[in-house]
Amino acid sequence: MNKTFRDFIMEDLDVFFNVDEMATQHELEGDTLDLVVVDTTLEDLQGFGRDQLNASQEVFKVFKTIYVKSSEFYVPKVDSLLILDGDEFYVEEAGEEMGIIRILVSANES
């Protein structure tokens, strides 16, 4: 049987989410998962669709981008609350593409 492009992508997910490569273990909504979590700056958010993601309104917020396998989690609703490593974050953007869920979250700086 010939492999499809999607088959190759799914195999690459195992590398991307390998704790010896790019991922680290985090607790997300009570489950310990291998995630890629990136601290995100306002400059990184250029091009995001939400109007409120601009420097004048979001100066005192911390942003993170969470990447998780779609087979291990769900696409959360915008404005819902997520618990990452014991801290509360609000979902700003979320979507799934090619087996990966990308979740942009924010929290007020403490």
N, C-alpha and C positions, 0 to 999 in steps of 0.2 A: 504494500500500500504506500502510495506517495504521500509525503507530508505536505501539509498546506502551510501557508505563511502564518496562519493563526497557531498551528502546532509549534512552529519555531518560537513564536512570541511566548507561548505558554511555558516552553522549556526555559527560556531566558528569565522568566519570572523567578524561577528557583535560584538563579544566580543573583538577581537584583535583591531578593528578600533573604539572602543567606547572611547569617550573622557574622560569618567570616569575611564577607565582602562589603556590603553596604548597609545592611539592616542592623538594628539593635532591638532587644526585647523591651517592650513597653506594656503597660497595662492600659487597655482601652476599653472602657465600659465594663470593667471587671474581668476581662479576659486578657491573659498574657499572650501577646502576638509579636511576631517579627515584623517590625515596621521600619520605614524610613521616615524620620521626622526631621524637618528642616526649619531652622529659625528663619523667618521671612521678614524682609524689610519693606517699607513702603515703596521703594524703588522697584522691588521685585513684583509688586502688585500692578504695575502699569499694564493696562490692557484688560484687567478684570472688569467685569460688567457692572458691578454694583457702584452706584454713584457715591455712596457714602465712604468709599475707600479712598479718601484723599487726605493729604497732610493736615489740612486745617481742622478736620474733624477727628482724626485718628492719632493725634500726637501722643496720647497717653495710653495707647494700646500696644500689646505684644501680639504678633502674628506668628503662627506656625503652619507649615504645610505638612500634612500627614499623607503618606502613601501606604496603602494596604491592599493585599490581594482581595479581589472581589469575591473569591470563593470562601474567604474567612470573615467578611464583614458586610455591611450594607451601606447604601448611599443614604446618609442622614439628611433630614430636611434642613433647609436654610433657616436660621434663627433658633434651631434646637440647641440644647445643651449637651456637650460631650464631656466625659471625664477621662483625662489623659494623665496617667501617672499620679492620680490623686488630686489633680487640679482641674477646675471647671473652665471650659472654653465654650464660646458660642460659634456655631457654624456660620461662616460667611458665604462660602461657596462649596459645592460638592458635586462630583460627577464621576462616571465610570467610563473607561475606555480601554479596550484590549486587555481586560483582566485586572486592571489596576483602578482602584478608587483613589481619587485625589480630593482631600478635604482641607480647605483653608479655614482655620479657626482663629479666634481672637480672644484676648482677655485683657482686662484693665491691668496696667502695671501696678505692682505692689511695692 
